Amino acid sequence: MFSKIKARYRGLGPFFVLWSTQSLSALGSAMTSFALVVWSYQQWGSALSTGLLSVCSYAPYVALSIFSGALSDRWDKRKTMLLCDSAAAFCTLCALALLSTGRLAMGHLYLLNAVSGLMNTFQQPASDVAVSLLVPREQYHQVSGLRALSNSLVTVLAPILASAVFAFGGLGAVIAVDLSTFAVAAAALCLAVRLPHTAAETGPREPTWQVAKAGLVFLAQNRGVLHLILFLAAINLTASMYNAALPALLLSRAGGGEVALGLVNTCAGLANLVGSAAVSLAPAPKSRVRVIMGALLFSMSTENLLLSLGRGLPVWCLGSVLGWLCIPAMNANLDVLLRLHIPVEMQGRVYSVRNALQFFTIPLGYLAGGALVDGVCEPLMAAQPACSPLHLLFGEGKGAGAALLFFFLAALGVGTCLLFRRSRAIWALEERPPRR
């Protein structure tokens, strides 16, 4: 058995170096993000304030993604990743300096998150293309499973480690760990990873607007890929509203708190881990589209509903497990479909257009989720008379409004899945041969 597994991953040494060190750096960044959510909610107690942290990260990412892909295709991928990661680490270092002098405020974090998001605009397409350059086509499925596995480990470990380090040394200690993991990833990228150059890097330089236009034209001519991206954009709207409302729910309700938030996130990561291990070892499915659709429908119809109606940690954790168990299979099969249908020399610019379309709903979702919790749902629940039907369903006191929002998100997510399940263009992706 082990010989078969070894054979499936033979020849992927450079990929493993890049994957493992970048995953370690992602763990450090996720720890900082978790600690900042807890810190900011402790300071202001507002779902909108914490949600704005993510809005500032995603806004430049969405606004400039189309052009960043055009530039990323031209630039050396390794140098691009190193420069962008270094700039993001500098922002984290600035946050540590401000914290050490007692001057760190939410305004600083908004600005630093915006700069980090800008760097991620260029780093992400370079990283995606780097994987395609290091991995043969026949090993895409295994590699996608490994990437899902590392994401799951980050989700599992980040809240546990962040909570422990935060309790022991505060926000400054968490940021210091983040900077240490960056140093390891940067050293590996400088010394142990070499990427072949693409035709876009060595060939004639086209105008940036023309290269960006090529990504848009590709999607217009490949409607299955376009519809799949729009489907994920709609799902991201629901998911980002979920992320904005989750701290307000778990940090406010009886039986909640920082430990509860960490445990729910840990359960999500454990479910991700199990699902990722299964994807890494399982053969390719007969229908990738069916896996994507089924996984998201199951996730949306379970987690949000249990978070909405649950009254304690066991139910919240169960919802988290059910909601995230199938997500690695969705991500892996989505990744394979895109890599098979987008030529490698086009991936940087097409992925950047994808990022703009697929992720523009995330800042909108964070804004909407925070605003709905603070300005609509919580006041609505507070105005209800005792023993009203809404109180019987969602409870009383602070956090009941967030529970009401989760009930709405369950319906929104299921409706989105059923709507896009009818798209013939998406299903046609399985009927066309992969691009060579």
TAKA-V678174 format. One record per run of one state. SS is the DSSP state (alpha for helix, beta for strand, coil for the rest). FROM is the first residue (numbers start at 1). LEN is the number of residues. Records with the same first field share a line. If there is no record, write none. Layout:
SS: FROM-LEN, FROM-LEN
This chain:
coil: 1-1, 9-4, 45-2, 75-2, 101-5, 135-2, 192-7, 203-5, 222-1, 251-7, 282-6, 310-3, 325-2, 342-2, 383-6, 395-5, 421-3, 431-6
alpha: 2-7, 13-32, 47-28, 77-24, 106-29, 137-55, 199-4, 208-14, 223-28, 258-24, 288-22, 313-12, 327-15, 344-39, 389-6, 400-21, 424-7
